[in-house]
């Protein structure tokens, strides 16, 4: 085996240009495959990162204004959701809605702590289930609980952006008092603000906000988490049925698309998953085509190599070499080339992906009202890199096997004449 490897080394040295050409095809194929996969993952990961604070199985319902008359009632009537909508959502759609959570808002309050303040802050009255429903990530402390609701406590959960603005040099915000609209609230938790938005809401118990600002039975937003709705058509059917049920409560035309405003995150999620799947497949196809071009280049070069060495093979057979000895030598030579240069191509691809991650992976695009990272973790799983390297090594072995097998079938006398 050692002698065979030594002989292959000598062959590669004698044909240095051919070896370099083969190696370049292997390196470029693997390098481009890994870089394309890394770039695709960077785009997909950036979207997932920026949307990490959103729940993708939710449907948000808001009241609107009618644009069509209905049963003697003129258009232009304001539709305000109330506790009847909450009850209907929970009772009429048990198979599609896992939870229905109301929220009430109070906009334009001033949040202050000592000399620091935030103008035009937004207070949101929520239930304890809101955190799990909307994927609220608590960084410190806790979220609103049932005791806060029952006792109508003046407590709040603030975003980490607001925490930095109000408690710049005061350490932890937990247990401190914040004035919201002139009323003192105790901070019980800090949540992670979505990176896309510079502002954040102040969450307070639903019952507390309703009592202080006399919200009564009205609901500003109804958030429903859905399941068992796998397709776009099923989601459209559910939305139509929900609007029809709501129209019976508030007496408006069920075909009036302005009476309710519905933000269908669950439907958006279905389309988003489809788009990311298409994008991922597209990058895989481009990468595999690039890898295939490398395999074809290796095959062509090995075919030329075997053709040039036909006389050498004839001499080897004339002095007693068996056909399999010649085939195994060519195959091993091809495997050595593809393995060495494949490993180099894999390392270069991984290095380039890490370089992309270090240079552009943490940059933030500021759009004024929101901020977003446009390239997050553009790297490739090591398992994928190893698999691609193995594929090109196997392809290189086959690229050497078939021409060599064809060459050894040539009669020895004809090979010597080549």
Secondary structure as UniProt FT lines:
FT   HELIX           2..14
FT   HELIX           16..50
FT   TURN            51..53
FT   TURN            56..57
FT   STRAND          58..63
FT   TURN            71..72
FT   STRAND          81..82
FT   HELIX           83..92
FT   TURN            94..96
FT   STRAND          97..113
FT   TURN            114..115
FT   STRAND          116..126
FT   TURN            128..129
FT   HELIX           130..133
FT   TURN            134..135
FT   STRAND          138..141
FT   HELIX           146..151
FT   STRAND          155..159
FT   HELIX           160..166
FT   TURN            168..169
FT   TURN            174..175
FT   STRAND          177..180
FT   TURN            181..182
FT   STRAND          183..191
FT   TURN            195..196
FT   STRAND          201..205
FT   HELIX           206..212
FT   TURN            213..214
FT   TURN            216..217
FT   STRAND          218..219
FT   STRAND          221..226
FT   HELIX           232..250
FT   TURN            254..255
FT   TURN            257..258
FT   STRAND          260..264
FT   HELIX           265..308
FT   HELIX           310..318
FT   TURN            319..320
FT   HELIX           323..359
FT   TURN            360..362
FT   STRAND          364..366
FT   STRAND          370..373
FT   HELIX           382..408
FT   HELIX           412..417
//
